Amino acid sequence: MSVELGMPTPATVAPRRRTRQLTLQHPRHPVKVGGDAPVSVQSMATTVTADVNATLQQIAELTAAGCQVVRVAVPSQDDADALPQIARKSGIPVIADIHFQPKYVFAALDAGCAGVRVNPGNIKKFDDKVGEIARAAADTGTPIRIGVNAGSLDPRLLAKYGKATSEALVESALWEASLFEEHDFRDIKISVKHHDPVVMIKAYQLLSDRCDYPLHLGVTEAGPTFQGTIKSAVAFGALLSQGIGDTIRVSLSAPPIEEVRVGLQILESLNLKERGLEIVSCPSCGRAQVDVYTLADEVTAGLEGLEVPLRVAVMGCVVNGPGEARDADLGVASGNGKGQIFVKGEVIKTVPEAQIVQTLIEEAMRLAEQMEATGSAPEVTVG
């Protein structure tokens, strides 16, 4: 009999909110944001931007991990001077992150950056510069992200609301957008970040109701890897499940590659990105007759780097194991010292427990090779 491999047609949580579309220019990998474009994953380089080699090396590592847009900090003239070379040599669009000094906005535009993020709350006399910035950005075709943060809200709004509420964040963003609109500039993306996911979610919901600009999602200062992952997954999941959000950045106190991995996994979990390798494994319980933790870890390690869309189930008992293994492209239901190996719902062999990991890895590699050779999900004949 023949069985078809590959992920099923994914269900979606909600229709995407249709926003304006803008393009982050790049000679090889431009990224569209908003409209019908997929949600993109961003991160930020942690290197000193003036160290061109170190920055480009980190950007290359982020690109290899799946990052689609990268932001670099520009707090000094040396950093601004490095932008032309970084923007030209980066494999993905580069966004210049500007605080305090509006002159660096113009430097980033001149350098060929794909976009510029400005924080109106901490740029001196920013409102007075909007017209000039709008004209320069329009001349170069460069989008502007208005990035409002709870920790650097405009003092006028802090005085009005008493603290960085959802309403204060939204009012700040829309006020600055209106200043650009006065100069007929609407190539704008907006973010309203807060460290509290509940405040952040409400802010983006309010913003989504009041404008059609593409929205960049972020929980600012989310924390160490575990805490930040939970906060980001909760906040992004709540918003993306409502169709809100066009790009995301997971902010972690961790190497930026971890931000990319978490962001991609969030999108995959919501079927907003084509799934790659997915390991389904049971949490184990008193019914388990094998060491599921070790099996799952060893299979995951053995398949690291596999990029084809395969769902592999590693199950440890006879209750849910056979059902989960049948639903996967490849799976094992373990018990009584052996494992039944499934390919798309059919048992293809039974092996001793000691051979489960090796067999799953060999079968996964074989199926991956077939999929890569044909460019589509192959048919596999089982006895």
C-alpha positions as CSV (number, residue, x, y, z in Angstrom):
1,M,0.0,0.0,0.0
2,S,1.1,3.6,-0.5
3,V,1.0,6.3,2.1
4,E,1.7,10.0,1.6
5,L,4.1,11.9,3.8
6,G,4.3,15.6,4.8
7,M,2.4,17.9,7.0
8,P,-1.4,18.0,6.4
9,T,-3.0,21.2,5.3
10,P,-2.7,23.4,8.4
11,A,-5.7,24.8,10.3
12,T,-5.5,28.5,11.0
13,V,-6.5,30.2,14.3
14,A,-8.0,33.4,12.7
15,P,-7.8,35.3,9.4
16,R,-4.9,37.7,9.3
17,R,-5.8,41.4,9.9
18,R,-5.2,43.1,6.6
19,T,-2.8,46.0,7.0
20,R,-0.9,48.3,4.7
21,Q,2.1,46.6,3.1
22,L,5.6,47.9,3.1
23,T,8.9,46.5,1.8
24,L,12.2,46.2,3.6
25,Q,14.6,46.5,0.7
26,H,17.5,44.1,0.1
27,P,19.2,43.2,-3.2
28,R,18.7,39.4,-2.6
29,H,16.2,39.0,0.2
30,P,13.7,41.8,0.5
31,V,11.0,41.3,3.1
32,K,7.4,42.4,2.7
33,V,5.6,43.3,5.9
34,G,1.9,43.5,6.3
35,G,-0.8,42.9,3.7
36,D,-0.8,39.3,2.7
37,A,2.9,38.8,3.6
38,P,3.8,36.1,6.1
39,V,4.6,37.1,9.7
40,S,8.4,37.6,9.8
41,V,10.9,37.0,12.6
42,Q,13.3,39.6,13.6
43,S,16.2,39.8,16.1
44,M,18.8,42.3,17.2
45,A,22.6,42.0,17.0
46,T,24.3,42.2,20.4
47,T,27.6,43.2,19.0
48,V,29.0,46.7,18.9
49,T,27.9,47.9,15.5
50,A,31.1,49.7,14.9
51,D,32.8,46.3,15.0
52,V,31.8,45.5,11.4
53,N,33.3,42.0,11.2
54,A,31.8,40.9,14.5
55,T,28.4,42.3,13.6
56,L,28.4,40.7,10.1
57,Q,29.4,37.4,11.6
58,Q,26.5,37.5,14.1
59,I,24.1,38.5,11.3
60,A,25.3,35.6,9.3
61,E,24.6,33.2,12.2
62,L,21.2,34.7,12.8
63,T,20.4,34.4,9.1
64,A,21.4,30.7,9.2
65,A,19.1,30.2,12.1
66,G,16.1,31.6,10.2
67,C,16.1,35.3,11.1
68,Q,14.6,37.4,8.3
69,V,15.3,40.9,9.5
70,V,18.0,42.2,11.9
71,R,18.2,45.3,13.9
72,V,21.5,47.0,14.9
73,A,22.0,49.7,17.5
74,V,23.4,53.1,16.5
75,P,24.3,55.0,19.7
76,S,27.5,56.6,18.4
77,Q,29.0,58.2,15.3
78,D,31.3,55.2,14.9
79,D,28.3,52.9,14.7
80,A,26.7,55.2,12.2
81,D,29.9,55.2,10.1
82,A,29.7,51.3,10.0
83,L,26.2,51.2,8.6
84,P,27.0,51.4,4.9
85,Q,29.2,48.4,5.0
86,I,26.9,46.4,7.2
87,A,23.8,47.2,5.1
88,R,25.6,46.3,1.9
89,K,27.1,43.0,3.1
90,S,24.3,41.6,5.3
91,G,22.4,38.7,3.8
92,I,19.1,40.1,5.2
93,P,17.5,43.5,5.6
94,V,19.2,45.7,8.3
95,I,17.2,48.0,10.5
96,A,19.0,50.9,12.2
97,D,17.9,51.4,15.9
98,I,18.0,55.1,16.7
99,H,17.6,56.7,20.1
100,F,18.5,60.2,21.4
101,Q,20.2,61.7,18.3
102,P,18.1,62.4,15.2
103,K,21.2,62.9,13.1
104,Y,21.7,59.1,13.1
105,V,18.4,58.7,11.4
106,F,19.7,60.6,8.4
107,A,23.0,58.6,8.5
108,A,21.0,55.3,8.4
109,L,19.0,56.5,5.5
110,D,22.1,57.6,3.6
111,A,23.8,54.3,4.5
112,G,21.1,52.2,2.6
113,C,19.5,50.6,5.7
114,A,16.3,48.7,4.9
115,G,14.5,50.5,7.6
116,V,14.9,52.8,10.6
117,R,13.4,52.3,14.1
118,V,12.9,55.6,16.0
119,N,11.8,55.9,19.6
120,P,10.0,59.3,19.8
121,G,9.9,59.3,23.6
122,N,13.7,59.7,23.9
123,I,14.8,61.6,20.8
124,K,15.4,65.2,21.5
125,K,12.9,67.5,19.8
126,F,11.8,64.6,17.6
127,D,8.5,66.2,16.6
128,D,10.4,69.1,15.1
129,K,12.4,66.8,12.9
130,V,9.5,64.7,11.6
131,G,9.1,66.6,8.3
132,E,12.7,66.4,7.5
133,I,12.9,62.7,8.3
134,A,9.7,62.0,6.3
135,R,11.2,63.7,3.2
136,A,14.5,61.9,3.5
137,A,12.8,58.5,4.1
138,A,10.4,59.1,1.2
139,D,13.4,59.9,-1.1
140,T,15.2,56.7,-0.3
141,G,12.0,54.5,-0.1
142,T,12.8,53.5,3.5
143,P,10.1,52.5,6.0
144,I,10.1,54.0,9.5
145,R,9.1,52.0,12.6
146,I,7.6,54.1,15.4
147,G,8.8,52.1,18.4
148,V,7.1,53.1,21.6
149,N,8.4,51.5,24.8
150,A,7.0,51.6,28.3
151,G,10.4,52.5,29.7
152,S,10.9,55.5,27.5
153,L,7.5,57.0,27.1
154,D,7.1,60.6,26.3
155,P,7.1,62.6,29.6
156,R,3.9,64.4,28.5
157,L,2.0,61.2,28.3
158,L,3.5,59.9,31.5
159,A,2.1,63.0,33.2
160,K,-1.3,62.6,31.6
161,Y,-1.8,58.9,32.4
162,G,0.4,58.5,35.5
163,K,2.3,55.5,34.1
164,A,2.8,53.6,30.9
165,T,-0.7,52.3,30.3
166,S,-1.9,50.6,27.2
167,E,-3.8,53.7,26.3
168,A,-0.7,55.9,26.8
169,L,1.4,53.7,24.5
170,V,-1.2,53.8,21.8
171,E,-1.7,57.5,22.0
172,S,2.0,58.1,21.7
173,A,2.3,55.9,18.6
174,L,-0.7,57.4,16.9
175,W,0.4,60.9,17.6
176,E,3.8,60.4,16.0
177,A,2.2,58.6,13.1
178,S,-0.1,61.6,12.6
179,L,2.9,63.9,12.3
180,F,4.3,61.7,9.5
181,E,0.9,61.7,7.8
182,E,0.9,65.5,7.8
183,H,3.9,65.1,5.4
184,D,2.1,62.4,3.3
185,F,4.4,59.7,4.7
186,R,2.7,56.5,5.5
187,D,5.4,53.9,5.0
188,I,5.2,53.2,8.7
189,K,5.3,50.2,11.0
190,I,4.4,50.6,14.7
191,S,5.3,48.8,17.9
192,V,4.0,49.5,21.4
193,K,6.1,47.3,23.7
194,H,5.6,46.7,27.4
195,H,7.2,44.2,29.8
196,D,3.8,43.1,31.1
197,P,2.2,40.8,28.5
198,V,-1.3,41.8,29.7
199,V,-0.7,45.6,29.1
200,M,1.1,44.8,25.9
201,I,-1.8,42.7,24.5
202,K,-4.3,45.3,25.3
203,A,-2.2,48.0,23.7
204,Y,-1.9,46.1,20.4
205,Q,-5.6,45.3,20.4
206,L,-6.4,49.0,20.8
207,L,-3.9,50.0,18.1
208,S,-5.2,47.4,15.7
209,D,-8.7,48.9,16.0
210,R,-7.5,52.4,15.4
211,C,-5.1,52.1,12.4
212,D,-4.1,49.9,9.5
213,Y,-0.4,50.2,9.8
214,P,1.6,46.9,10.1
215,L,2.4,46.0,13.7
216,H,5.7,44.7,15.1
217,L,5.0,42.6,18.2
218,G,7.3,42.5,21.2
219,V,7.4,42.1,24.9
220,T,10.2,44.4,25.9
221,E,12.7,43.3,28.6
222,A,10.9,39.9,28.7
223,G,13.7,38.4,30.8
224,P,15.9,35.3,30.9
225,T,15.3,32.5,28.4
226,F,12.6,30.5,30.3
227,Q,10.6,33.5,31.6
228,G,11.0,35.5,28.4
229,T,9.9,32.6,26.2
230,I,6.8,32.1,28.3
231,K,5.9,35.8,28.3
232,S,6.5,36.1,24.5
233,A,4.6,32.9,23.7
234,V,1.6,34.0,25.8
235,A,1.5,37.5,24.4
236,F,2.2,36.7,20.7
237,G,-0.1,33.7,20.8
238,A,-3.0,35.8,22.1
239,L,-2.5,38.5,19.4
240,L,-1.6,36.3,16.5
241,S,-4.6,34.1,17.2
242,Q,-6.7,37.2,16.6
243,G,-4.9,38.0,13.4
244,I,-2.9,40.8,14.9
245,G,0.8,41.1,14.2
246,D,3.0,41.3,11.1
247,T,6.5,40.9,12.5
248,I,7.7,39.6,15.8
249,R,10.8,39.9,17.9
250,V,11.3,37.8,21.0
251,S,13.4,39.8,23.5
252,L,15.5,37.5,25.7
253,S,18.5,37.9,28.0
254,A,20.2,35.2,25.9
255,P,22.1,34.9,22.7
256,P,20.0,36.4,19.8
257,I,19.9,33.0,18.0
258,E,17.7,31.8,20.9
259,E,15.3,34.7,20.1
260,V,15.0,33.5,16.5
261,R,14.4,29.8,17.5
262,V,11.7,30.8,19.9
263,G,10.0,33.1,17.4
264,L,10.0,30.5,14.7
265,Q,8.6,27.9,17.0
266,I,5.8,30.3,18.0
267,L,4.9,30.8,14.4
268,E,5.1,27.1,13.6
269,S,2.9,26.3,16.6
270,L,0.2,28.6,15.2
271,N,0.6,27.3,11.7
272,L,1.8,30.7,10.6
273,K,5.0,29.3,9.2
274,E,5.5,26.0,7.4
275,R,6.6,23.4,9.9
276,G,10.0,21.8,9.7
277,L,11.0,18.9,11.8
278,E,8.6,18.4,14.7
279,I,9.2,16.0,17.6
280,V,6.0,14.9,19.4
281,S,6.8,13.1,22.6
282,C,4.7,12.1,25.6
283,P,5.5,13.6,29.0
284,S,5.9,10.1,30.5
285,C,3.9,8.7,33.4
286,G,3.6,5.5,35.5
287,R,2.4,3.6,32.4
288,A,5.6,4.2,30.5
289,Q,7.7,1.1,30.0
290,V,10.7,2.9,28.4
291,D,12.8,5.9,29.3
292,V,10.8,8.4,27.1
293,Y,13.0,11.4,28.1
294,T,16.1,9.8,26.9
295,L,14.5,8.5,23.7
296,A,13.1,11.9,22.8
297,D,16.4,13.7,23.6
298,E,18.4,11.2,21.5
299,V,16.1,11.3,18.5
300,T,16.1,15.1,18.7
301,A,19.9,15.2,18.8
302,G,20.2,12.7,16.0
303,L,17.9,14.7,13.7
304,E,19.3,18.1,14.4
305,G,19.6,20.2,11.3
306,L,16.9,18.2,9.4
307,E,14.8,20.8,7.6
308,V,12.1,18.8,5.8
309,P,8.5,18.9,7.2
310,L,8.4,15.7,9.2
311,R,6.4,15.0,12.3
312,V,8.2,12.3,14.4
313,A,6.3,10.9,17.4
314,V,8.3,9.3,20.3
315,M,5.7,7.6,22.6
316,G,6.2,5.5,25.7
317,C,3.1,3.4,26.4
318,V,0.2,1.5,24.8
319,V,-2.5,4.0,25.8
320,N,-1.9,7.1,23.6
321,G,1.3,5.8,21.9
322,P,-0.2,3.9,18.9
323,G,-2.7,6.7,18.1
324,E,0.0,9.5,18.2
325,A,2.4,7.4,16.2
326,R,-0.2,6.7,13.5
327,D,-0.9,10.4,13.2
328,A,2.7,11.3,12.7
329,D,4.8,10.9,9.5
330,L,7.1,8.7,11.5
331,G,6.7,7.3,15.0
332,V,7.3,4.7,17.6
333,A,4.9,3.2,20.2
334,S,7.1,1.6,22.8
335,G,6.5,-1.0,25.5
336,N,7.5,-4.5,26.7
337,G,11.1,-3.9,25.6
338,K,10.3,-3.2,22.0
339,G,9.0,-0.5,19.7
340,Q,6.6,-0.5,16.8
341,I,7.8,1.8,14.1
342,F,5.0,3.6,12.2
343,V,5.2,5.4,8.8
344,K,2.0,7.4,8.2
345,G,-0.2,5.2,10.2
346,E,1.2,1.8,9.1
347,V,3.5,-0.4,11.2
348,I,6.5,-1.1,9.1
349,K,8.6,-3.0,11.6
350,T,9.0,-3.9,15.3
351,V,12.5,-3.5,16.8
352,P,14.1,-4.1,20.2
353,E,14.1,-1.1,22.6
354,A,17.9,-0.7,22.1
355,Q,17.4,-0.2,18.3
356,I,14.5,2.4,18.5
357,V,16.6,5.5,18.3
358,Q,18.8,4.2,15.5
359,T,15.8,3.0,13.5
360,L,13.9,6.3,13.8
361,I,16.9,8.3,12.7
362,E,17.5,6.0,9.7
363,E,13.9,6.1,8.7
364,A,13.7,9.9,9.1
365,M,16.8,10.4,7.0
366,R,15.5,8.0,4.3
367,L,12.2,9.8,4.1
368,A,13.9,13.2,4.1
369,E,16.1,12.2,1.2
370,Q,13.1,11.1,-0.8
371,M,11.3,14.4,-0.1
372,E,14.3,16.5,-1.1
373,A,14.9,14.4,-4.2
374,T,11.3,14.8,-5.5
375,G,10.6,18.3,-4.1
376,S,7.4,17.1,-2.6
377,A,6.0,14.6,-0.1
378,P,6.8,11.1,-1.5
379,E,4.7,8.0,-1.5
380,V,6.2,5.3,0.6
381,T,5.4,1.6,0.1
382,V,5.0,-0.5,3.3
383,G,4.5,-4.2,3.5
